Amino acid sequence: MDPRQKVERCIDRVRHSADELRAAAQETENSQARNAFIASAQKLEECIQQCQMALNQFK
């Protein structure tokens, strides 16, 4: 598997993790925990954007 494929697989897993954090936030009654889950999902999405920018360097 080449580096691009590895990164794309990682992005898919991280995107899934962000989705799971958002789902957990919706199921949580504790507002502090909910906010932390949402903030964590946003940070993961920022990481995804950075990885996608790096992937664009392969083109």
C-alpha positions as CSV (number, residue, x, y, z in Angstrom):
1,M,0.0,0.0,0.0
2,D,1.4,3.4,-1.0
3,P,1.6,6.3,1.4
4,R,-1.4,8.0,-0.3
5,Q,-3.6,5.0,0.3
6,K,-2.4,4.7,3.9
7,V,-3.3,8.4,4.6
8,E,-6.7,8.0,2.9
9,R,-7.5,5.0,5.0
10,C,-6.5,6.9,8.1
11,I,-8.6,9.9,7.1
12,D,-11.6,7.5,6.7
13,R,-11.0,6.1,10.2
14,V,-10.6,9.6,11.8
15,R,-13.7,10.8,10.0
16,H,-15.6,7.9,11.5
17,S,-14.2,8.7,14.9
18,A,-15.4,12.3,14.6
19,D,-18.9,11.0,13.7
20,E,-18.9,8.7,16.7
21,L,-17.9,11.6,19.0
22,R,-20.8,13.6,17.7
23,A,-23.2,10.7,18.2
24,A,-21.9,10.3,21.7
25,A,-22.4,14.0,22.3
26,Q,-26.1,13.7,21.2
27,E,-26.6,10.8,23.6
28,T,-24.9,12.6,26.6
29,E,-27.0,14.6,29.0
30,N,-23.9,16.1,30.7
31,S,-23.3,19.5,28.9
32,Q,-19.6,19.6,29.7
33,A,-19.0,16.2,28.3
34,R,-21.2,17.0,25.2
35,N,-19.2,20.1,24.6
36,A,-15.9,18.3,25.0
37,F,-17.0,15.6,22.5
38,I,-18.1,18.2,20.0
39,A,-14.8,20.1,20.4
40,S,-12.8,16.9,20.0
41,A,-14.7,16.1,16.8
42,Q,-13.9,19.5,15.4
43,K,-10.2,19.0,16.2
44,L,-10.3,15.7,14.4
45,E,-11.8,17.4,11.3
46,E,-9.0,20.0,11.4
47,C,-6.5,17.2,11.3
48,I,-8.4,15.7,8.4
49,Q,-8.1,19.0,6.5
50,Q,-4.3,19.1,7.2
51,C,-3.9,15.6,5.9
52,Q,-5.9,16.3,2.8
53,M,-3.8,19.4,2.1
54,A,-0.7,17.2,2.4
55,L,-2.3,14.6,0.1
56,N,-2.7,17.4,-2.5
57,Q,1.1,17.7,-2.6
58,F,1.2,14.3,-4.2
59,K,-0.7,15.6,-7.2
